[in-house]
Structure formats: C-alpha cells, structure tokens
C-alpha cells in the first residue's frame, strides 16, 4: 500500500527486478488493474485502528534508508496486518494442484520478498514430513532425501516441533543415521511398519520423542529385537501401541513416568499389566480382547483420567468410576447392556462428565442418561433406543447443549431442553410431525436442527425465534405449506436446505429474506 511501491530489492516497475516479474505477471492475469499502485493517506489523515508503526509503513517509500534497505519490515506489523499483506501480495501463488507445484511456488515466494521469506522461515514452529510426498523423485535415494530434509529444516531457526509419518523401513533407517534437528526439538513419529526394540532404543537416543505410534516387533531371529524390557527412561507424553502384548505395554509404562496419553489398538492382553497408570489423563482401548473384570481393574487404576475411549471391544458389564472423567466414549461395542451404560453415566460414579459418545452400541434399548453436568451427547446409530429413554435424557440433563441421534427409531419422544442449541436427527425414519413441533416449542435456544431424510414428516409447525439453520433435504413427503410457515415464523433463519422435496423449491430462493441462504440442489 505505498504511493510509490518498491520490491524487496528497492526496484520498480516489475521487470527491472527478475525475481518480481513472475509475481507481477500473475497478479495482472488474476485481476485487471491489480498492479496499479494505491496512494495511502498521510499519517495525519489515517483513520481506523492504525498504530503509529502502521501509519509509518503507509508513508511513501521516499522515507527509506539510503542503503536500499527498507526502513521497516513486515515482521514489525501485528499478525493480522501481516496476514492481509501476505494474502493480497502472494495468495494467488498458493493455488494447489499437486505437491511438486506447491514446492515450486514456495520457492518463488521466497525469491519475491525478503520480508515474507523471513516471516515464513522465522515464525515456523512445526515441520511436518510425510514420506509419500518425496522431496526427491524416484526411489532408492533415502539418505540423500534425509540430507535434503535436514537442510530444509535448518531454514527455520525457531523450530520447536517435528512431526513425521513414515511407511518405508529404508527411509526410517536413513532417518536414524542422517537427520539433523535443532537442539531441543520435540518430535512426533508415526511408523506404519514393525519396529524392533533395538531400533526404538536408537530413536530415543537420537531424538527428543514426545509422541510415538508404531507396531512393536516381538518375534525375530535375534532376541534383542523383541526384548522391550530394557527401554531407557523416555520423555514420551503420548504413545500408540498396535498389535502388542502385555509385556510391551508394561515396558513403556515403566520407562515413561511422564506419559499422559496411552492408546492400545488391536491387541490381546491376557495378563495384568501390573504398573501404575496414575499419571494418565487419556486412555484409548480399540479392538482389545480381555475379560470385563480385567477392563474394570485396568480402568480403576487410572484415577486421574479426563478422557476414556473404548471402541470395538467385547464389553458388556464393566465398571467406570473416575472422579475427574470429562469425556467418555464407548463406541461400536455391540454387547454393551443398558445397566452398564446407566452405571457409567451415573453422576455418583463420574461426577465431572461433560461429553458422552455411545455411537453404534446397537444393543442399547433404554439406558438411563441423567447427569446434571452433561453438555454433549452422541447416540448415533442406536436403532433400538426408545422414545422413553430419549425423553428421559433431555428432561434430566439440564446442561445439555448438543445432541446427535442420527439414524434413531424415535417417533414421538418429548425433547425438552432449555439449554439445547444443536440437535441432529438425520435419517430418523419414524420421526413424526408432533415430535418436531414440540421440540421447537420446548427448546427455546435451539439454533441448529437437522431432520434431513426424515421421510414421515408432512406438515410440522416450524416456529422458532432464534433458529438459524435447518436441514430438510430428502423429506419427500414435506408439504410446501410447512415451508411457507417456516420462513414466516422463524425470523432468524440464515441457512435452509430443501433438496429433493416434492414441490417447487426455487420459489423460496426468490422470495425469502436475502440474508438467508436456501439450498435446493446438490451436485451428487
């Protein structure tokens, strides 16, 4: 925004500076007249929330230092102002059509403007690397690619985090030998292959590993490859172990006194882990085979848990009683009983609970959900859930703000919740007009309602003072008069979906409030 703009090398018009020519030509192609300079008001006339520094930046370039260097830098501006400058100067170079093009365009960006290059390099705190987006074309150049990766990382002096996803064992070995990171960089690694105990030991010695996800190798010709009992003390905060045994879990718990998150997937735990889980704040068990009693003892040893995830496990009657637990997710457990779910949701056992997820627990019929602190409830794909259980949940959870009952079989449940703001009832094939009319009457703060694919809806009364979004797609029996009432009696509407309804839906696009977006068709 200079009256007499100059590039980072102090030269203008475009063409006199080779590194800026590409940018200028692309800006002219993108927007006619975009290359014209815009005169800025002098500081005395500047209006709006400009600071003294920003007023100085807006002055003509004649105030620059005589050595050709700018008297100011983009790094001196506040972050929102820098973001706007970046967007309008070089945003059109960031159009994505493949990893190679993005890399090429980033090189152009770095040559266009010294200040922008410094901002990108200086302020980068996290470096992500995925070996499927190779930095060198072809295969068999693992060591050379890791050396190139190290040179790229050196451009970022403030780097604090390195995140890496590897699918190649050869590249993993090259990384152990050649990768160079700034001192103190906190690393996260995810390996999609088996890693031996000896390789894990080298990894911990070379890098400061905070998060790790891998498949432990426990069998092999060399016993050292599968001996996890000699792990040194680690700085791990989160670890995900896949297809492992009790011995591996025990070794990592002993070697990681600061571990806060543990995930165990697709494993058969036959014995007691036998270690203290007191420091864990998050525990995730997916596809685990062990008796209910062992589940109960394992969970009871994690009294500081704030989140517990159990998925695809054959549990039917486990006990969860944790004073600090805020998030409880027990999903795809098709043998879970009503009594077990009711006990887990009892405020006496879990007084701090705020979020529950019982998705795909298809055996649930009428669990008791009554918790004064519960805010979010997901009970998706529970086809046997009764109207009585749903009505009881809304009547006895006064703090509930969001509920998801996708693909339920409820018909006339009384949904009454003063705090409720978001309700999803998609594909509830038996939902009646009366249930929808009543929920709009008894949920005064509701702002989002999804009743798409509810094929029994004919003419519910849509009347609500603060409702902003409603989804009605594929309600094939819905009458046009109901939609007329919707727009007449819901003054706060901002978004409505009406796709595949059996009347002229486009009339509402023409006639409704211009502040409300009406969608009547999708590109399938």
C-alpha positions as CSV (number, residue, x, y, z in Angstrom):
1,X,0.0,0.0,0.0
2,X,2.7,2.5,-0.9
3,X,2.2,5.6,-3.1
4,X,5.4,4.6,-4.9
5,X,5.7,0.9,-4.3
6,X,9.1,-0.9,-4.5
7,X,10.0,-4.5,-4.3
8,X,12.3,-6.0,-1.6
9,X,15.3,-5.1,-3.7
10,X,14.2,-1.4,-4.0
11,X,13.3,-1.6,-7.7
12,X,10.1,-1.0,-9.5
13,X,8.3,-1.2,-12.0
14,X,8.2,-5.0,-12.4
15,X,10.6,-6.3,-15.0
16,X,13.5,-4.3,-13.6
17,X,13.7,-7.0,-10.9
18,X,13.8,-10.5,-12.2
19,X,12.6,-12.1,-9.0
20,X,9.4,-10.0,-9.0
21,X,8.5,-10.4,-12.7
22,X,6.6,-13.6,-12.2
23,X,4.6,-12.2,-9.3
24,X,3.6,-9.1,-11.3
25,X,2.5,-11.0,-14.4
26,X,0.4,-13.4,-12.3
27,X,-1.3,-10.6,-10.4
28,X,-2.2,-8.8,-13.7
29,X,-3.7,-12.1,-15.0
30,X,-5.7,-12.7,-11.9
31,X,-7.2,-9.2,-11.6
32,X,-7.2,-6.4,-14.1
33,X,-5.8,-3.3,-12.5
34,X,-4.4,-5.2,-9.6
35,X,-0.9,-3.9,-10.4
36,X,-1.9,-0.3,-10.0
37,X,-0.5,1.5,-7.0
38,X,-2.9,2.8,-4.4
39,X,-2.0,6.1,-2.7
40,X,-2.1,5.9,1.0
41,X,-3.3,8.8,3.2
42,X,-0.6,10.6,5.2
43,X,-0.4,9.8,8.9
44,X,-2.4,12.9,9.9
45,X,-5.3,11.7,7.7
46,X,-5.1,8.0,8.6
47,X,-8.3,6.7,10.1
48,X,-9.3,3.4,11.8
49,X,-7.3,1.3,14.2
50,X,-3.9,2.1,12.8
51,X,-0.9,2.2,15.1
52,X,1.9,4.6,14.7
53,X,4.1,1.9,13.2
54,X,1.4,1.1,10.6
55,X,1.0,4.7,9.7
56,X,4.7,4.9,9.2
57,X,4.6,1.9,6.9
58,X,1.9,3.6,4.8
59,X,4.1,6.6,4.1
60,X,5.6,6.9,0.6
61,X,8.9,5.0,0.0
62,X,11.0,8.2,-0.1
63,X,11.5,7.7,3.6
64,X,13.5,4.5,3.2
65,X,17.1,4.4,4.3
66,X,19.7,5.4,1.8
67,X,21.4,2.0,1.6
68,X,18.4,0.5,-0.3
69,X,17.1,-1.5,2.7
70,X,13.6,-0.8,3.8
71,X,13.1,1.3,6.9
72,X,10.5,-1.2,8.2
73,X,9.8,-4.9,8.0
74,X,6.6,-6.9,7.8
75,X,7.8,-8.7,10.9
76,X,7.2,-5.3,12.7
77,X,3.5,-5.4,12.0
78,X,0.9,-7.2,14.0
79,X,-0.1,-10.7,12.9
80,X,-3.5,-9.8,11.4
81,X,-2.0,-7.0,9.3
82,X,0.8,-9.3,8.1
83,X,-1.7,-11.9,7.1
84,X,-3.6,-9.4,5.0
85,X,-0.5,-8.2,3.2
86,X,0.6,-11.8,2.6
87,X,-2.8,-12.7,1.2
88,X,-3.1,-9.8,-1.2
89,X,0.5,-9.9,-2.4
90,X,1.1,-13.6,-3.0
91,X,-2.1,-15.5,-2.2
92,X,-2.7,-16.3,-5.9
93,X,0.6,-18.2,-6.0
94,X,-0.7,-20.8,-3.5
95,X,-3.2,-22.5,-5.7
96,X,-2.8,-26.2,-5.1
97,X,-2.6,-28.8,-7.9
98,X,0.0,-31.2,-6.5
99,X,2.9,-31.4,-4.1
100,X,5.5,-30.5,-6.6
101,X,3.8,-27.4,-7.8
102,X,3.3,-26.2,-4.2
103,X,7.1,-26.6,-3.6
104,X,7.9,-24.7,-6.8
105,X,5.6,-21.9,-5.8
106,X,7.0,-21.6,-2.3
107,X,10.5,-21.2,-3.9
108,X,9.0,-18.3,-6.0
109,X,7.6,-16.8,-2.9
110,X,10.9,-16.8,-1.1
111,X,12.5,-15.0,-4.0
112,X,9.8,-12.4,-4.3
113,X,10.1,-10.7,-1.0
114,X,12.8,-10.9,1.7
115,X,10.3,-9.9,4.4
116,X,7.9,-12.6,3.5
117,X,10.7,-15.2,3.4
118,X,11.9,-14.1,6.8
119,X,8.3,-14.3,8.2
120,X,7.8,-17.8,6.8
121,X,11.1,-19.1,8.0
122,X,11.4,-17.2,11.2
123,X,7.9,-17.9,12.6
124,X,7.7,-21.6,11.6
125,X,7.4,-23.7,14.7
126,X,6.3,-27.1,13.4
127,X,7.7,-29.0,10.5
128,X,5.6,-31.9,9.0
129,X,7.2,-34.6,6.9
130,X,5.3,-37.5,5.1
131,X,7.5,-39.8,3.1
132,X,4.8,-40.3,0.5
133,X,5.4,-36.7,-0.7
134,X,9.1,-37.3,-1.5
135,X,11.5,-34.4,-1.8
136,X,13.4,-36.3,-4.5
137,X,11.8,-38.0,-7.5
138,X,12.3,-41.8,-7.8
139,X,13.3,-44.4,-5.2
140,X,16.5,-45.6,-3.7
141,X,17.7,-42.1,-2.6
142,X,16.6,-42.3,1.0
143,X,19.9,-41.0,2.5
144,X,20.0,-38.1,0.0
145,X,16.4,-37.2,0.8
146,X,17.0,-37.2,4.5
147,X,20.0,-34.9,4.0
148,X,17.8,-32.6,1.9
149,X,15.2,-32.7,4.6
150,X,17.8,-31.7,7.2
151,X,18.9,-28.7,5.0
152,X,15.2,-27.6,4.7
153,X,14.8,-27.8,8.5
154,X,17.8,-25.5,9.0
155,X,15.9,-22.7,7.4
156,X,13.7,-22.5,10.4
157,X,15.7,-21.3,13.4
158,X,12.7,-21.2,15.8
159,X,11.6,-24.7,15.0
160,X,10.2,-26.4,18.1
161,X,8.2,-29.4,16.8
162,X,8.9,-32.1,14.1
163,X,6.1,-34.4,13.0
164,X,7.0,-37.4,10.8
165,X,4.9,-40.1,9.1
166,X,6.9,-43.0,7.6
167,X,5.8,-46.0,5.6
168,X,9.3,-47.1,4.4
169,X,11.7,-49.0,6.7
170,X,14.6,-48.0,4.5
171,X,13.8,-44.3,5.0
172,X,13.4,-44.9,8.7
173,X,17.0,-46.3,8.9
174,X,18.3,-43.4,6.9
175,X,16.5,-41.0,9.3
176,X,18.2,-42.6,12.3
177,X,21.6,-42.1,10.7
178,X,21.4,-38.7,8.9
179,X,18.5,-36.5,10.2
180,X,19.7,-33.3,12.0
181,X,17.3,-31.3,14.1
182,X,17.8,-28.2,16.2
183,X,18.6,-28.9,19.8
184,X,15.5,-29.4,21.9
185,X,13.1,-30.1,19.0
186,X,10.1,-32.1,20.2
187,X,9.4,-35.0,17.9
188,X,6.3,-37.0,16.9
189,X,6.7,-40.1,14.9
190,X,4.2,-42.5,13.3
191,X,5.5,-45.7,11.7
192,X,3.3,-47.9,9.5
193,X,5.6,-50.9,10.0
194,X,7.1,-53.1,12.7
195,X,9.8,-51.5,14.8
196,X,12.2,-53.6,16.9
197,X,13.3,-52.8,20.4
198,X,16.8,-52.0,19.3
199,X,15.5,-49.5,16.6
200,X,13.3,-47.9,19.2
201,X,16.3,-47.5,21.5
202,X,18.3,-45.8,18.8
203,X,15.3,-43.5,18.1
204,X,15.0,-42.4,21.8
205,X,18.8,-41.8,21.9
206,X,18.9,-39.7,18.8
207,X,15.7,-37.5,19.3
208,X,13.5,-36.0,21.9
209,X,10.4,-38.1,21.2
210,X,7.2,-36.8,22.7
211,X,4.6,-38.8,20.7
212,X,5.1,-42.2,19.1
213,X,2.8,-44.5,17.2
214,X,4.1,-47.9,15.8
215,X,3.8,-51.7,15.7
216,X,6.3,-53.3,18.2
217,X,8.2,-56.3,16.8
218,X,8.2,-59.0,19.4
219,X,9.4,-62.0,17.4
220,X,12.6,-62.5,15.4
221,X,15.8,-64.5,15.0
222,X,17.6,-62.1,17.3
223,X,16.1,-61.9,20.8
224,X,17.3,-58.4,21.2
225,X,14.9,-57.2,18.5
226,X,11.9,-58.3,20.6
227,X,13.2,-57.6,24.1
228,X,11.4,-54.4,25.3
229,X,12.2,-54.8,29.0
230,X,15.5,-52.8,28.7
231,X,13.9,-49.5,27.4
232,X,15.6,-46.4,29.0
233,X,13.6,-43.7,30.6
234,X,11.8,-41.7,27.9
235,X,10.1,-38.2,27.7
236,X,7.1,-39.7,26.0
237,X,3.8,-37.8,26.6
238,X,1.6,-40.0,24.2
239,X,2.2,-43.4,22.8
240,X,0.1,-45.6,20.5
241,X,0.9,-49.3,20.5
242,X,-0.6,-51.6,17.9
243,X,-0.8,-55.3,17.9
244,X,1.2,-55.7,21.0
245,X,1.3,-57.8,24.2
246,X,1.1,-57.1,27.9
247,X,4.9,-57.1,28.1
248,X,5.3,-54.2,25.7
249,X,2.6,-52.1,27.4
250,X,4.3,-52.8,30.8
251,X,7.7,-51.8,29.5
252,X,6.5,-48.4,28.1
253,X,4.6,-47.6,31.2
254,X,7.7,-48.3,33.4
255,X,10.0,-46.4,31.1
256,X,7.7,-43.3,30.6
257,X,6.9,-41.8,34.0
258,X,5.6,-38.6,32.4
259,X,3.2,-40.4,30.0
260,X,-0.2,-38.7,29.8
261,X,-1.8,-40.5,26.9
262,X,-1.9,-44.2,26.1
263,X,-3.5,-45.8,23.1
264,X,-3.6,-49.6,22.6
265,X,-5.1,-51.0,19.4
266,X,-5.9,-54.4,18.0
267,X,-4.1,-56.3,20.9
268,X,-4.8,-59.3,23.0
269,X,-4.0,-58.5,26.6
270,X,-4.1,-61.8,28.5
271,X,-2.4,-60.8,31.8
272,X,-2.3,-57.9,34.2
273,X,-0.2,-55.0,33.2
274,X,0.8,-54.6,36.8
275,X,2.1,-51.0,36.7
276,X,0.8,-47.6,37.9
277,X,-1.4,-45.7,35.5
278,X,-1.9,-42.8,37.9
279,X,-0.4,-40.1,35.6
280,X,-2.5,-40.9,32.6
281,X,-5.0,-38.3,31.6
282,X,-6.2,-40.1,28.4
283,X,-6.7,-43.8,27.7
284,X,-7.8,-45.3,24.5
285,X,-8.5,-49.1,24.0
286,X,-9.6,-50.1,20.5
287,X,-10.1,-53.7,19.4
288,X,-8.8,-55.1,22.7
289,X,-9.6,-58.7,23.7
290,X,-9.7,-59.2,27.5
291,X,-12.4,-60.1,30.1
292,X,-14.7,-57.5,31.6
293,X,-13.1,-57.9,35.0
294,X,-9.7,-57.0,33.6
295,X,-11.1,-54.0,31.8
296,X,-12.6,-52.8,35.2
297,X,-9.3,-53.3,37.0
298,X,-7.3,-51.5,34.3
299,X,-9.7,-48.5,34.3
300,X,-9.8,-48.4,38.1
301,X,-6.0,-47.9,38.1
302,X,-6.4,-44.6,36.1
303,X,-8.0,-42.4,38.7
304,X,-6.7,-39.2,37.0
305,X,-8.2,-39.9,33.6
306,X,-10.0,-37.0,31.9
307,X,-10.9,-38.9,28.7
308,X,-11.6,-42.6,28.1
309,X,-12.1,-44.2,24.7
310,X,-13.3,-47.8,24.3
311,X,-14.1,-49.0,20.8
312,X,-14.8,-52.3,19.1
313,X,-14.3,-54.2,22.3
314,X,-16.4,-57.1,23.5
315,X,-17.5,-55.4,26.8
316,X,-20.9,-55.9,28.3
317,X,-20.7,-55.2,32.0
318,X,-17.7,-53.1,33.0
319,X,-17.4,-50.5,35.8
320,X,-16.2,-47.0,35.1
321,X,-15.9,-44.8,38.3
322,X,-13.5,-41.9,37.8
323,X,-13.8,-38.6,39.7
324,X,-12.1,-36.4,37.0
325,X,-13.5,-38.0,33.9
326,X,-15.0,-35.5,31.5
327,X,-15.2,-37.4,28.2
328,X,-16.5,-41.0,27.9
329,X,-16.6,-42.7,24.5
330,X,-17.8,-46.3,24.3
331,X,-18.5,-47.0,20.6
332,X,-19.1,-50.0,18.4
333,X,-19.5,-52.2,21.5
334,X,-22.5,-54.2,20.4
335,X,-22.8,-56.2,23.6
336,X,-23.0,-53.2,25.9
337,X,-26.0,-53.5,28.2
338,X,-28.4,-50.9,29.4
339,X,-27.4,-51.4,33.0
340,X,-23.7,-51.0,32.2
341,X,-24.3,-47.8,30.3
342,X,-26.6,-46.4,33.1
343,X,-24.0,-47.1,35.7
344,X,-21.2,-45.4,33.7
345,X,-23.4,-42.3,33.2
346,X,-24.4,-42.1,36.9
347,X,-23.2,-38.8,38.4
348,X,-22.3,-40.6,41.6
349,X,-19.6,-42.6,39.7
350,X,-18.4,-40.0,37.2
351,X,-19.4,-36.6,38.7
352,X,-17.3,-34.5,36.2
353,X,-18.7,-36.0,33.0
354,X,-19.5,-33.5,30.2
355,X,-19.3,-35.5,26.9
356,X,-20.6,-39.0,26.1
357,X,-20.4,-40.9,22.9
358,X,-22.3,-44.2,22.6
359,X,-22.3,-44.5,18.8
360,X,-23.0,-47.9,17.3
361,X,-23.8,-49.5,20.6
362,X,-26.7,-51.3,18.9
363,X,-27.8,-53.4,21.9
364,X,-28.9,-50.3,23.9
365,X,-32.6,-50.0,24.3
366,X,-33.4,-47.9,27.4
367,X,-30.3,-46.7,29.3
368,X,-30.7,-44.1,32.0
369,X,-29.0,-40.9,31.0
370,X,-29.3,-38.4,33.8
371,X,-26.4,-36.2,34.6
372,X,-26.5,-32.5,35.7
373,X,-23.2,-31.6,34.1
374,X,-23.6,-33.3,30.8
375,X,-23.3,-30.9,27.8
376,X,-22.9,-33.1,24.7
377,X,-24.4,-36.5,23.9
378,X,-23.8,-38.6,20.8
379,X,-26.1,-41.7,20.5
380,X,-25.8,-42.2,16.7
381,X,-26.8,-45.5,15.1
382,X,-28.6,-46.9,18.1
383,X,-31.6,-48.4,16.3
384,X,-33.3,-49.8,19.4
385,X,-33.3,-46.7,21.5
386,X,-36.8,-46.0,22.8
387,X,-38.8,-42.7,23.0
388,X,-38.9,-43.0,26.7
389,X,-35.1,-43.2,27.1
390,X,-34.6,-40.1,24.8
391,X,-37.3,-38.1,26.6
392,X,-35.8,-39.0,30.0
393,X,-32.3,-37.9,28.8
394,X,-33.5,-34.4,27.8
395,X,-35.6,-34.0,30.9
396,X,-32.8,-34.9,33.3
397,X,-29.7,-33.3,31.7
398,X,-30.4,-29.6,32.2
399,X,-27.0,-28.5,30.8
400,X,-27.3,-30.4,27.5
401,X,-26.3,-28.1,24.6
402,X,-25.8,-30.5,21.7
403,X,-27.2,-33.9,20.9
404,X,-26.8,-36.3,18.0
405,X,-29.4,-39.0,17.4
406,X,-28.7,-39.8,13.8
407,X,-30.5,-42.9,12.5
408,X,-32.6,-43.4,15.6
409,X,-36.0,-45.0,15.6
410,X,-37.7,-42.5,17.8
411,X,-41.2,-41.5,16.9
412,X,-42.8,-39.1,19.4
413,X,-40.1,-38.5,22.0
414,X,-40.7,-35.3,24.0
415,X,-37.4,-33.3,23.5
416,X,-37.5,-30.6,26.1
417,X,-34.2,-28.8,26.9
418,X,-33.8,-25.1,27.7
419,X,-30.0,-25.1,27.0
420,X,-30.1,-27.2,23.8
421,X,-28.5,-25.4,20.8
422,X,-27.7,-28.2,18.3
423,X,-29.9,-31.2,17.5
424,X,-29.2,-33.8,14.8
425,X,-32.0,-36.3,14.0
426,X,-31.0,-37.2,10.4
427,X,-32.5,-40.4,9.0
428,X,-34.8,-40.9,11.9
429,X,-37.3,-42.6,9.7
430,X,-40.2,-42.7,12.2
431,X,-40.0,-39.1,13.5
432,X,-43.4,-37.5,13.5
433,X,-44.7,-34.0,12.9
434,X,-45.8,-33.8,16.5
435,X,-42.3,-34.5,17.8
436,X,-40.7,-31.8,15.7
437,X,-43.4,-29.2,16.6
438,X,-43.0,-29.9,20.3
439,X,-39.2,-29.8,20.3
440,X,-39.3,-26.4,18.6
441,X,-41.7,-25.2,21.4
442,X,-39.7,-26.7,24.3
443,X,-36.1,-25.8,23.1
444,X,-36.1,-22.0,23.2
445,X,-32.3,-21.7,22.5
446,X,-32.1,-24.1,19.6
447,X,-30.1,-22.6,16.7
448,X,-29.3,-25.7,14.5
449,X,-31.7,-28.5,13.6
450,X,-31.1,-31.4,11.2
451,X,-34.1,-33.5,10.2
452,X,-33.0,-34.5,6.8
453,X,-34.1,-37.9,5.4
454,X,-37.0,-38.0,8.0
455,X,-39.5,-39.4,5.5
456,X,-42.5,-39.3,7.8
457,X,-42.6,-35.5,8.2
458,X,-45.5,-34.0,6.4
459,X,-46.6,-30.7,7.9
460,X,-44.9,-29.9,11.2
461,X,-45.2,-26.4,12.6
462,X,-41.9,-24.6,12.1
463,X,-42.0,-21.7,14.5
464,X,-38.9,-20.6,16.5
465,X,-37.5,-17.2,17.4
466,X,-33.7,-17.9,17.3
467,X,-33.4,-20.9,14.9
468,X,-30.7,-20.1,12.3
469,X,-30.0,-23.4,10.4
470,X,-32.4,-26.2,9.5
471,X,-31.7,-29.1,7.1
472,X,-34.8,-30.6,5.4
473,X,-33.3,-32.4,2.4
474,X,-34.9,-35.6,1.3
475,X,-38.0,-35.1,3.4
476,X,-40.0,-36.3,0.4
477,X,-43.5,-36.0,2.0
478,X,-43.0,-32.5,3.3
479,X,-45.6,-30.1,2.1
480,X,-45.0,-26.7,0.7
481,X,-47.3,-25.0,3.2
482,X,-44.9,-26.2,6.0
483,X,-42.0,-24.3,4.4
484,X,-44.1,-21.2,3.9
485,X,-44.7,-21.3,7.7
486,X,-41.0,-21.9,8.3
487,X,-40.0,-18.7,6.6
488,X,-42.9,-16.7,8.1
489,X,-42.3,-17.9,11.7
490,X,-38.5,-18.2,12.0
491,X,-37.1,-14.7,11.7
492,X,-33.5,-15.6,12.5
493,X,-33.0,-18.1,9.7
494,X,-29.7,-17.9,7.9
495,X,-29.4,-21.3,6.1
496,X,-32.0,-23.8,4.9
497,X,-31.6,-27.0,2.9
498,X,-34.6,-28.2,0.9
499,X,-33.0,-30.5,-1.7
500,X,-35.3,-33.3,-3.2
501,X,-38.6,-32.1,-1.8
502,X,-41.7,-32.7,-3.9
503,X,-42.6,-29.1,-4.7
504,X,-41.1,-26.0,-6.4
505,X,-38.3,-25.3,-4.0
506,X,-36.7,-22.5,-6.1
507,X,-39.6,-20.1,-5.2
508,X,-38.1,-19.8,-1.7
509,X,-34.8,-18.8,-3.1
510,X,-36.5,-16.0,-4.9
511,X,-38.9,-14.9,-2.2
512,X,-37.0,-15.4,1.1
513,X,-35.0,-12.9,3.1
514,X,-31.8,-12.2,1.2
515,X,-29.8,-12.7,4.4
516,X,-30.9,-16.4,4.4
517,X,-29.2,-18.9,2.0
518,X,-31.6,-21.5,0.6
519,X,-30.0,-24.6,-1.0
520,X,-32.3,-26.6,-3.3
521,X,-30.0,-28.8,-5.2
522,X,-26.7,-30.7,-4.7
523,X,-24.0,-31.9,-7.2
524,X,-24.1,-35.6,-6.4
